[in-house]
Each structure stands twice: as structure tokens, then as C-alpha cells.
Amino acid sequence: MSSKKRKMGIQFIDNAPWGAHFCLFYETKEDLLDMLIPYFKAGLENNEYCMWVTSEPLNNQNALIAATKSIPNFKQYLKKKQIEIIPHDEWYLKDNVFDLQSVLNNWIEKLDDALKNGFDGLRVTGNTAWLEKKDWKKFTDYEEEINNVISGRKMMAICTYSLEKCGSYEILDVIRNHQFALVRREGKWTNFKSVEQSKVEEKVKESEEKYGIFFEESPCPIGIVDFTGKIIDVNRYTCTLSGYQKGDFIGKNFKDLPMIPKESMLTIANMFKTLEKGKIPEPKEIQLYNKTGDLKWVYIQSSLIKLEEKQLIQFITQNINELKESEKKYREAYNLVNFYKDLFTHDMNNILQSILSSAEYYYLFREDYDKLNGFGDISEVIKTHTGRGVSLINTVRKLSELDESEIILNPIGVFNVLNKSVENAKKSFYQKNKINIKTEGLSKDTKILGDELLIDVFDNILNNAVKFSDDKVKENVIDIIISKIHVEDTNYLKFEFKDSGSGIPDDRKETLFERPYERDRSKRGMGMGLSLVKKIVDKYDGKIWVEDRIKGNTKEGSNFVVLLKEAH
């Protein structure tokens, strides 16, 4: 049920929520009109169905005349059947007998009819001046029970009692069964709260004080918003985690906060829709920015709370960034283990099978030199495949070591390292024909920020160029061009490795440097080595990508571009 407060229309009474149940002690019919006319005026103006059960000294006729005179457009309200004025004997007494359950059921039926007809709820009053002493006990039971009927329903009531007919015990009975009482004595209205209501309010106050302590001292960020999205308050840990101050939150709509990315905003908006229906949404994992722009994972859950008689929304978040990072590392480790398993059962198996086949062939035909010569130099075949196996194992080892450690960058001379890689490429076991590697822009003073792994960057790029060179030509040319470039306030050395191979399709360019286990396993080749290159370049705070050697032509060679920070 909505906790939105309804306008009471009585000057010294605050607006009250549905379920309000008051009593009024009066001396004259003027006392009754003084309270009930503004009470019903407020209800009629706010689309509530109104019922006025009358008894002397204010009968039906008196009530109708007073309402017509004092409430604007009262006849229109009567015409559209928004108010009923009914004598007590038609409502409370059936065959001159007061039937508690029957009256309670009638109130519920009236409320249901009102809601079906489009009214917001039911506002009633009933005068008890007709009560006789024999009916008093039944009626106090009724008053106690009607609290249960009204509570949780869109209904409010003011019960009116004649002071003249009530002794001290009767007054205590009445006050006990109502949230508070209004008494007119010597021309002045006084408000009395029942002991139960005072206890409830004291408990609410104590509960809110305890919540306030929990709210501020909680190790989890907590935010409170209203149903428009306006932020009412955040606790101090929200500020600690986000880097913002309370003033950056309070009074603002959560939709205007720069810390919520688009996807997370959609998630929170969907949680809002669920809460508006009175349901509690499932907790979610979302990402939020802190003030420095770092994106952090949080676990967010929401609930409805009531503070100072207002229905509000509470969001509690937990920082799960470390958990997500650990989860990512474990997932990567799991994928890597599976990849290595696949690698050694496939690639290494092929290498060993080739070596085994060569050895068996030699064993079978070791005395038949013609057949052995027809197969080629078996020792070179075995040497080549052994080299492939050693290279594969070294690459796996280096990838693993890079995952587990940080590297220290120092100025490294490029001249000797690159020349060594060029010599290695010319002796590569992948070489099928003559390779001509040319360098341009290389000097003995050229230095970058790196370490001993720099040679692996050059070796793997050049080996791939040799491996995928065109075996239909007599000579394959690889051009290495070195230049200086300034990007985003940083000086880089730009290395371009332009080969004359078969080129790389555009869709392969996008995934070429991904870690091997992140890539489609059906796309083999250029895998481990380039993954290692990417890992090293990232550790160097550099950049790497691949282009077409001839722009727009994916079939006539590639250009691998590497940017490494220049050192002086």
C-alpha cells in the first residue's frame, strides 16, 4: 500500500497516511461542523469517496445543508455519487441490533466499490451519540477491530463522541482504540495521543535512531532516494569509496550522477520499476566510476524503507572489485591451463610425430640410399622440428613468466638487438627460399625503454614474416623502417616490418594479438609468438597493430607497426 499522506483538511493536524483512525469529542453540533466540513472538503477535492454516518445533534438534514453551504461544488459531488450522508440506524443498526462483523464487512465492501469506481480510497466519519450503555462493550470491541480493518487499506476514519455521554472510563476506552483524540473544551481544541500511539511513536523514533547509527557506521555504501530519484542522503562510506562529498549527492537526481555508466543506469532504472510495484528486485552486479575515473565493480541491492512517515528506497552496495579481479585471474588461469593442454596435445604431438616418422623412415631405409636421398636430409627435418618444439616451449615459458611478474624498464640499445634478430630470421627453420631483410633509420644511438625480452619482439615478428613468405618467388624482401613519432605527449620509436607475404584478411587483424585461449581455436598459426609480442609491448607501455603493406590490399603483404617509448 502506498504510504503517501492524504490531506486531512484540519488546520492543526498534519497530513495523515491511509489507515489513520482518530476520535473527536464534541460538546455541540457546531463543534462537529467545525471539524467535519473541512475534513470532507479535503477528501472530495482529492478524489476520495466520502461517507458521513450521522446522529443527533447533527442529523442528515443538518449535515446536508451545512455541506452544501460550506463546500464549493458540493452538489456536483452529490451528483457524481462521491459522498453519502446516511443516518446511523441505517448503517450501524440492523433490526435495531448492532452487529459488529456485519458493519466491518460493509466498510470493506464500500471501500472495494470506491476503488472500482476510480476513487483513491474511502474517508468516513460516524457519530456514536445513538449508543446505549448495553451496546458500549460491543462498540469498543468494534473500535478495536476496525483498527485492523483500516490498517493496510486505503481508508481513514474519524469517530465522534459526545462528551456529555462519556464518563472518564468511557473516554479512556475511546482514546485507547484510536491513534489520537481531539477534544473541544471551552472553545479550544486539544490533541491527545493514546498510550499505544505514544509507544508506537517512541519505538519508531528509537528505530530511526538505531538506523541512523547503522547508516553512518556501515562499512558498505548506502544511499537513500525518493520515488522521483532524488537523493535524500548517503553515508560516509559512499563518499570514501567514490571520492565525492555528500554535497555532490544530496538533492540531486541519481540519473544526473557522472559516476553511473549507461549500462549500470539501465540496471538501476529497472530496479526502480520493480520497487514502484511494491516488489523487491534481485540484487545485481554493476560498475560505477569513482571521482578519479576508475571503473569499479559493486554488488547492489535495494529495499523499501519508511523514515519519518515517508516511503523511500534504500540502495546498499558492496565493493566486489577485488573479487571480480580475482575471478578474472582464475578464469584466465583456467583458460590458460586448458590452452596449454590443447597446445601440447596438438602442436607438440604434431612436432613429435614428425620427428618419430623421420626416425622410423630412416630405420626402415637406412641401407637403401636412393630412397633416403629421395626423402631429403632426414637430419635437417629432425633438426627443424626439434627447433620448432624448443621455440614453442620457450614461448610458453616466457608468456607464463610475464603473467606472474612485473618487469623493470631500462634504456636498451636497439642496434645490436635488431641486427641479431635479422641474423636469426635468415637462419630460421621456416625459411623456404632466399630472404632479403633491409633496415632503414637504424643507428647505434637508437634506444628504447625495455629489457632483455626486446629480442623476442623482433624475433617473433620477423619469424612470422619468414614463415608466411611467398615460396613462389626467388627472393622475399622484408623492409624494416625506423622513425621517430610524438603521440599524446610521449616520444616513441616507430618500427615498421613490411613483408611480401600473402597478407592478412581484415577480420584476422582484429584478433591477431589476442591471447591464444581467447581466440577461435580453429584459427591456428601466428598465435603464440604474436601473443608474446603483444604481452611484452604492453609491459613496455607501447602499442602494436598490423596494416596492409599496400593500403586497401590484403593479399600483398603486411606491415606490423610497433611503437616503443624512446629512451635518452
C-alpha positions in Angstrom: 0.0 0.0 0.0 1.2 3.5 -0.8 2.4 5.5 2.2 1.7 8.8 0.6 0.0 11.1 3.1 -3.5 12.4 2.5 -4.6 16.0 3.2 -6.7 16.0 6.4 -8.2 19.5 6.0 -7.9 20.1 9.7 -5.6 23.0 10.5 -3.6 21.7 13.5 -3.4 18.1 12.3 -0.6 17.1 9.9 -1.5 15.2 6.7 -2.0 11.6 7.5 -1.5 8.3 5.6 -4.2 5.8 4.7 -5.0 3.8 7.8 -5.4 6.8 10.1 -8.1 6.3 12.8 -8.9 9.4 15.0 -11.6 10.2 17.5 -13.3 13.5 18.2 -15.0 14.6 21.5 -17.5 17.4 21.0 -20.0 19.4 23.0 -22.2 21.0 20.3 -23.2 20.3 16.7 -21.0 23.4 15.8 -18.0 21.5 17.2 -18.8 18.7 14.8 -19.2 21.0 11.8 -16.0 22.9 12.7 -14.0 19.6 12.1 -16.0 17.5 9.7 -16.7 20.1 7.0 -13.0 20.8 6.2 -12.3 17.1 6.7 -14.8 16.1 3.9 -13.9 19.1 1.8 -10.3 17.8 1.6 -11.4 14.3 0.8 -13.8 15.4 -2.0 -11.1 17.6 -3.6 -8.6 14.7 -3.6 -10.8 12.2 -5.3 -11.8 10.2 -2.2 -15.2 8.6 -1.7 -16.8 10.0 1.5 -19.3 8.5 3.9 -20.9 10.6 6.7 -22.9 8.5 9.2 -25.0 10.9 11.3 -26.7 11.0 14.6 -28.2 13.8 16.8 -27.4 16.5 17.4 -26.3 16.7 13.8 -28.8 14.8 11.7 -28.8 14.1 7.9 -30.7 17.3 7.1 -28.3 19.5 9.2 -25.3 17.8 7.6 -26.5 18.2 4.1 -27.4 21.9 4.5 -24.0 22.7 6.1 -22.0 20.8 3.5 -23.9 22.4 0.6 -23.3 25.8 2.1 -19.7 25.4 3.0 -18.1 23.1 0.4 -17.7 24.5 -3.1 -19.4 22.4 -5.9 -20.9 20.1 -3.3 -24.0 19.4 -5.4 -21.7 18.2 -8.2 -20.1 15.8 -5.8 -23.5 14.5 -4.8 -24.5 14.2 -8.5 -21.5 12.0 -9.3 -22.1 10.0 -6.2 -18.8 10.8 -4.4 -20.4 11.3 -1.0 -23.1 9.6 1.0 -24.8 11.1 4.1 -26.6 8.3 5.9 -28.4 8.1 9.3 -26.8 5.8 12.0 -29.8 3.5 12.2 -29.4 2.5 8.5 -25.7 1.8 8.9 -24.9 0.6 12.5 -28.3 -1.0 13.4 -29.9 -3.9 11.6 -33.3 -4.7 13.1 -32.3 -2.4 15.9 -29.3 -4.6 16.7 -25.6 -3.6 16.5 -23.8 -6.4 14.6 -20.0 -5.9 14.8 -18.9 -8.2 12.0 -21.7 -7.0 9.6 -20.7 -3.4 10.0 -17.0 -4.2 9.4 -17.8 -6.2 6.3 -19.9 -3.3 5.0 -17.0 -0.9 5.3 -14.8 -3.2 3.3 -17.5 -3.5 0.6 -17.8 0.3 0.4 -14.0 0.6 0.0 -13.9 -2.0 -2.8 -16.8 -0.2 -4.6 -15.0 3.1 -4.2 -11.8 1.8 -5.7 -13.6 0.0 -8.6 -15.3 3.4 -9.4 -11.9 5.1 -9.7 -11.7 6.8 -6.4 -8.4 6.9 -4.5 -9.9 5.5 -1.3 -12.5 5.9 1.4 -12.9 8.7 4.0 -15.5 8.2 6.7 -16.9 9.5 9.9 -19.5 8.1 12.3 -21.3 9.7 15.2 -21.8 7.5 18.3 -24.4 9.6 20.1 -27.0 6.9 19.5 -25.0 4.4 21.6 -26.8 3.0 24.7 -24.9 1.5 27.7 -25.9 -2.0 26.7 -24.1 -1.6 23.4 -20.9 0.1 24.7 -18.8 -3.1 25.2 -19.7 -4.3 21.7 -18.8 -0.9 20.2 -15.4 -0.7 21.9 -14.7 -4.1 20.5 -15.7 -2.8 17.1 -13.4 0.2 17.5 -10.5 -2.1 18.4 -11.3 -4.4 15.4 -11.7 -1.5 12.9 -8.0 -0.6 13.5 -7.2 -4.0 11.9 -9.7 -3.3 9.1 -8.3 0.1 8.3 -4.7 -0.8 8.6 -3.3 -1.8 5.3 -6.3 -0.4 3.3 -6.9 2.9 1.6 -9.3 4.1 4.2 -9.3 6.7 7.1 -11.9 7.4 9.8 -12.9 9.9 12.4 -15.2 8.6 15.1 -17.2 11.3 17.0 -18.3 11.0 20.7 -20.4 13.3 22.8 -18.5 14.5 25.9 -21.8 14.7 27.7 -22.5 11.0 27.3 -18.9 9.8 28.1 -17.6 9.3 31.6 -13.9 9.1 32.4 -13.8 5.3 31.9 -15.5 5.7 28.5 -13.1 8.4 27.4 -10.1 6.2 28.3 -11.7 3.3 26.3 -12.1 5.5 23.3 -8.6 7.1 23.4 -7.1 3.6 23.8 -8.6 2.4 20.5 -7.6 5.5 18.4 -4.3 6.9 17.3 -5.1 10.2 18.9 -8.2 12.2 20.2 -9.4 15.7 19.6 -11.3 17.4 22.4 -13.2 20.7 22.4 -13.2 22.3 25.8 -14.1 25.9 26.5 -13.8 26.9 22.8 -10.3 25.3 22.3 -9.3 22.1 20.5 -6.8 19.8 22.3 -5.0 16.8 20.8 -4.4 13.7 23.0 -2.4 10.7 21.9 -3.3 7.2 23.1 -0.7 5.4 25.2 -0.4 2.8 22.4 0.2 5.5 19.8 2.8 7.2 22.0 4.6 3.9 22.4 4.5 3.3 18.7 5.9 6.7 18.0 8.6 6.2 20.6 9.5 2.8 19.1 9.6 4.4 15.6 11.9 7.2 16.9 14.1 4.6 18.6 14.2 2.5 15.5 15.1 5.5 13.3 17.9 6.5 15.7 19.3 3.0 15.5 19.0 3.0 11.7 20.8 6.4 11.7 23.8 4.8 13.6 23.8 1.8 11.3 23.5 4.0 8.2 26.5 6.2 9.1 28.7 3.4 10.5 28.0 0.7 7.9 31.1 -0.5 6.1 29.0 -0.6 2.9 28.0 2.4 0.8 24.3 3.2 1.4 22.1 5.7 -0.4 18.5 6.7 0.2 16.4 8.1 -2.6 12.7 9.0 -3.1 10.5 7.7 -5.8 11.4 10.6 -8.1 15.0 9.5 -8.0 16.1 12.4 -5.8 18.9 11.5 -3.4 17.9 12.1 0.2 21.1 11.0 1.9 24.3 8.9 1.5 26.5 7.6 4.2 30.1 8.4 4.7 31.4 5.2 3.2 29.7 6.1 0.0 32.0 9.2 0.0 35.1 7.1 0.9 34.5 4.7 -1.9 33.5 7.2 -4.6 35.8 10.1 -3.7 32.9 12.5 -3.8 31.5 14.6 -0.9 27.9 14.4 0.5 27.1 17.7 -1.2 27.8 16.1 -4.6 24.9 13.6 -4.0 22.2 15.1 -1.7 19.4 16.8 -3.5 20.5 15.6 -7.0 18.7 13.0 -9.1 20.7 9.8 -9.3 20.2 9.9 -13.1 22.4 13.0 -13.2 25.4 11.4 -11.4 28.5 11.2 -13.6 29.6 8.0 -11.8 26.9 5.7 -13.3 27.7 4.3 -16.8 24.9 3.8 -19.3 24.5 0.0 -18.8 24.5 0.4 -15.0 21.9 3.2 -15.2 19.6 0.8 -17.2 20.0 -1.8 -14.5 19.2 0.7 -11.7 16.2 2.1 -13.6 14.8 -1.5 -13.9 15.2 -2.0 -10.2 13.3 1.3 -9.7 10.4 0.0 -11.8 10.2 -3.2 -9.7 10.2 -1.2 -6.5 7.5 1.1 -7.7 5.3 -2.1 -8.0 6.0 -2.8 -4.3 8.3 -5.7 -5.2 11.9 -6.2 -4.2 14.2 -6.7 -7.2 17.0 -9.2 -7.4 20.5 -7.8 -6.4 22.8 -7.0 -9.4 26.4 -6.6 -10.2 27.1 -3.3 -11.8 30.1 -1.0 -12.5 30.5 2.6 -11.2 33.1 5.2 -11.7 34.9 6.9 -8.8 35.9 10.5 -8.9 39.3 9.7 -10.5 37.5 7.9 -13.4 38.4 4.3 -12.3 35.6 1.8 -13.0 34.8 -0.4 -10.0 32.5 -3.4 -9.7 29.9 -3.3 -6.9 27.1 -5.6 -5.8 23.9 -3.5 -5.4 20.7 -4.4 -3.6 17.6 -2.3 -2.9 14.6 -2.3 -0.5 11.8 -0.1 0.6 12.1 1.7 3.9 10.0 4.2 5.9 11.6 7.2 7.5 9.6 10.0 9.1 6.5 8.5 7.7 7.9 8.7 4.1 8.3 5.7 1.9 11.8 5.7 0.5 14.2 3.5 -1.4 17.4 2.2 0.1 20.3 1.1 -2.0 23.2 -0.8 -0.4 26.3 -1.6 -2.3 29.3 -3.8 -1.7 32.7 -3.3 -3.2 33.4 -6.5 -5.1 36.1 -5.1 -7.4 38.9 -7.3 -5.8 36.6 -10.3 -6.1 35.9 -9.6 -9.8 39.6 -9.2 -10.4 40.4 -12.5 -8.7 37.6 -14.1 -10.6 39.1 -12.8 -13.8 42.5 -14.1 -12.9 41.2 -17.5 -12.0 39.2 -17.6 -15.2 42.3 -16.7 -17.3 44.4 -19.2 -15.4 41.7 -21.9 -16.1 41.6 -21.0 -19.8 45.4 -20.9 -20.0 45.7 -24.4 -18.5 43.2 -25.7 -21.0 45.0 -23.9 -23.8 48.4 -25.4 -22.8 46.7 -28.8 -22.6 45.3 -28.3 -26.1 48.7 -27.0 -27.3 50.7 -29.9 -26.1 48.2 -32.5 -27.2 48.0 -30.9 -30.7 51.0 -28.8 -31.7 53.7 -30.7 -29.7 52.1 -34.0 -30.8 52.5 -33.0 -34.4 56.1 -32.0 -33.9 57.0 -35.2 -32.1 55.1 -37.2 -34.7 57.1 -35.6 -37.5 60.4 -36.4 -35.7 59.2 -40.0 -35.0 58.1 -40.5 -38.6 61.5 -39.3 -39.8 63.3 -41.6 -37.4 61.2 -44.6 -38.5 61.7 -43.8 -42.2 65.5 -43.7 -41.6 65.3 -47.0 -39.7 63.4 -48.7 -42.5 65.5 -47.5 -45.3 68.9 -46.9 -43.7 70.6 -49.3 -46.2 68.6 -48.0 -49.2 70.4 -44.8 -50.0 68.3 -44.0 -53.1 65.1 -43.9 -51.1 66.7 -42.0 -48.3 68.0 -39.4 -50.7 64.6 -39.1 -52.2 63.1 -38.2 -48.8 65.7 -35.5 -48.3 68.1 -34.7 -45.5 66.4 -36.5 -42.6 68.7 -35.0 -40.1 67.7 -31.5 -41.2 64.0 -32.4 -40.9 64.5 -33.7 -37.4 66.6 -30.6 -36.6 63.9 -28.3 -37.9 61.1 -29.9 -35.9 63.2 -30.0 -32.8 63.8 -26.3 -33.2 60.0 -25.8 -33.5 59.5 -27.7 -30.3 62.2 -25.8 -28.4 60.8 -22.4 -29.7 57.3 -23.4 -28.7 58.3 -24.4 -25.2 60.4 -21.2 -24.7 57.4 -19.0 -25.9 55.1 -20.8 -23.4 57.6 -20.3 -20.6 58.0 -16.6 -21.3 54.3 -16.0 -21.5 53.8 -17.7 -18.2 56.6 -15.7 -16.6 55.2 -12.4 -17.9 51.8 -13.2 -16.4 53.4 -13.8 -13.0 55.9 -10.9 -12.7 56.5 -7.2 -13.4 59.4 -6.0 -15.4 61.8 -3.1 -14.9 62.3 -0.9 -17.9 65.8 0.5 -18.7 67.3 2.2 -21.7 68.1 -0.6 -24.2 70.2 -0.1 -27.4 68.2 -1.3 -30.5 71.1 -1.6 -33.0 72.6 -4.9 -31.8 69.3 -6.4 -30.8 67.6 -5.8 -34.1 70.7 -7.0 -36.1 70.8 -10.2 -34.0 67.1 -10.8 -34.8 67.7 -10.2 -38.5 70.5 -12.8 -38.5 68.2 -15.2 -36.6 65.5 -14.8 -39.2 67.8 -15.5 -42.0 68.7 -18.8 -40.4 65.1 -19.6 -39.4 63.9 -23.2 -39.9 60.8 -21.6 -41.5 62.9 -20.3 -44.4 61.8 -21.7 -47.7 63.9 -19.6 -50.1 66.2 -16.5 -50.0 65.2 -13.8 -47.6 66.5 -10.2 -48.0 65.9 -8.0 -44.9 66.6 -4.3 -45.3 66.7 -1.8 -42.5 66.2 2.0 -42.7 66.7 4.6 -40.0 68.6 2.4 -37.6 71.6 3.9 -35.8 73.9 2.8 -33.0 72.4 5.5 -30.7 68.8 4.3 -31.1 67.4 3.4 -27.6 64.1 2.4 -26.2 62.7 1.7 -22.7 62.7 -2.1 -22.4 64.6 -5.1 -21.2 66.2 -8.4 -22.4 62.8 -9.5 -23.9 63.1 -6.9 -26.7 64.8 -9.5 -28.9 61.6 -11.7 -28.6 59.6 -8.9 -30.1 61.8 -8.6 -33.1 62.4 -12.4 -33.5 58.7 -13.3 -33.5 57.6 -10.6 -35.9 60.5 -11.5 -38.3 59.9 -15.2 -38.0 56.3 -14.8 -38.9 57.3 -12.7 -41.9 59.7 -15.5 -43.0 57.2 -18.3 -42.2 54.4 -16.8 -44.3 56.6 -15.5 -47.1 55.8 -16.3 -50.7 57.6 -19.6 -51.7 56.9 -19.0 -55.4 59.4 -16.2 -55.7 63.2 -16.5 -55.7 63.7 -13.7 -53.1 61.4 -12.4 -50.4 62.0 -8.8 -49.2 61.3 -7.6 -45.6 61.7 -3.9 -45.1 62.3 -2.6 -41.5 61.7 1.2 -41.3 62.5 3.0 -38.1 61.3 6.6 -37.4 60.5 8.9 -34.5 56.9 9.9 -33.6 55.3 12.0 -30.9 51.9 10.7 -29.6 50.0 12.1 -26.6 53.0 13.9 -25.1 55.2 10.9 -25.5 58.2 10.3 -27.8 58.1 6.9 -29.5 60.3 5.0 -31.9 58.1 3.6 -34.7 59.2 0.2 -36.1 57.5 -0.9 -39.3 58.1 -4.5 -40.5 56.9 -4.7 -44.1 56.8 -8.2 -45.6 55.9 -9.5 -49.1 53.8 -12.5 -47.9 50.2 -13.4 -48.6 48.8 -10.7 -46.4 46.3 -10.8 -43.5 42.5 -10.5 -44.0 40.8 -7.7 -42.1 38.8 -10.0 -39.8 42.1 -11.7 -38.7 43.7 -8.3 -38.0 41.2 -7.7 -35.2 42.1 -10.8 -33.2 45.7 -11.4 -34.3 47.3 -10.3 -31.0 44.7 -11.8 -28.6 45.8 -14.2 -26.1 45.7 -17.7 -27.7 42.9 -19.1 -25.5 40.7 -16.1 -26.2 40.8 -16.8 -30.0 38.9 -19.2 -32.1 40.9 -22.4 -31.8 40.3 -23.3 -35.4 42.4 -20.3 -36.5 45.9 -21.6 -35.9 49.2 -20.1 -36.9 50.6 -16.7 -35.9 49.4 -17.5 -32.4 51.8 -17.9 -29.5 54.6 -15.7 -30.9 52.4 -12.7 -31.6 50.6 -13.1 -28.2 54.0 -13.0 -26.6 54.9 -9.9 -28.6 51.7 -8.1 -27.6 52.3 -9.0 -23.9 55.9 -7.6 -24.0 54.8 -4.4 -25.9 52.1 -3.9 -23.3 54.6 -4.3 -20.5 56.7 -1.7 -22.2 53.7 0.7 -22.3 53.9 0.6 -26.1 51.5 -0.1 -28.9 51.3 -2.7 -31.7 49.0 -3.2 -34.7 49.1 -4.6 -38.3 48.2 -2.9 -41.5 48.2 -3.8 -45.2 51.6 -3.3 -46.8 49.7 -1.6 -49.7 46.7 0.2 -48.2 43.5 -1.5 -49.1 45.2 -4.6 -50.5 45.0 -7.5 -48.0 46.8 -10.0 -50.3 50.2 -8.5 -51.0 52.0 -8.4 -47.7 51.5 -6.9 -44.3 53.0 -4.1 -42.2 53.5 -4.8 -38.5 53.8 -1.5 -36.6 55.3 -1.3 -33.2 55.6 1.9 -31.1 58.1 1.8 -28.2 59.0 4.6 -25.8 62.2 6.3 -26.8 65.0 6.5 -24.2 67.8 9.0 -24.0 
